[in-house]
């Protein structure tokens, strides 16, 4: 870690030195270092870095690595990526953005014991029972991003559990999520509640094959989807 910090400091120095060589006015901003690189937030806490990075890029072997490292998209990045067609969330409401993600809502609930589907109103999960819910939002992820989903902590604190994971690059569809009530009483949710946060991550490099080009078993899913329907792959 000591060597990494020393390398990080020299990256910042390389930027300033190169800017001086080019007789370029040094316009710096304080960042934790927001170079599309989350790892550098640990290595370069609040260093001033020249905007003239393109010239310094060839001067230091570590800078290219920092610029290419996988990182989390901020709320501003998400808006930018949507505008560029690199990710899609439909329906989209800007109020559901978080500083580093987006809150997904319940679109539908399914009780496996009774095979009951609920698409409006209150959903009451008995203690010790599980249901499946589908997101209201339909997602499209390009080859430049993947996703990570998290249950909102306000639900987890009350005893709601789930099994969550990554959303592959190239995936599109709604998400079907299992929810289990581990509390001692009924757990009530309402259709339309925000229950998941999705965090988008920029890929370090393009994948050799996207989700739909590998398995793609749930590609294009809409609503509650429990069975793989693209089984030919």
Buried (B, 14 or more C-beta within 10 A) or exposed (E): EEEEEEBBEBBBBBBBBBBEEEEEEEEBEEBEBBBBBBBBBEBBEEBBBBEBBEBBBEBBEBBEBBBBBBBBBBBEBBBEBBEEEBBBBEEEEEEBBBEBBBBBBBBBBBBEEEEEEBBEEEBBBEEEBBBBBBBBBBBBBBBBBBBBBEBBEEBEEEBBBBEBEEBBBBBBBBBBBBBBBEBEEEBEBEBEBBBBBBBBBBBEEEBEEBBBEEBBBBBBBEBBBEEEEEEEE
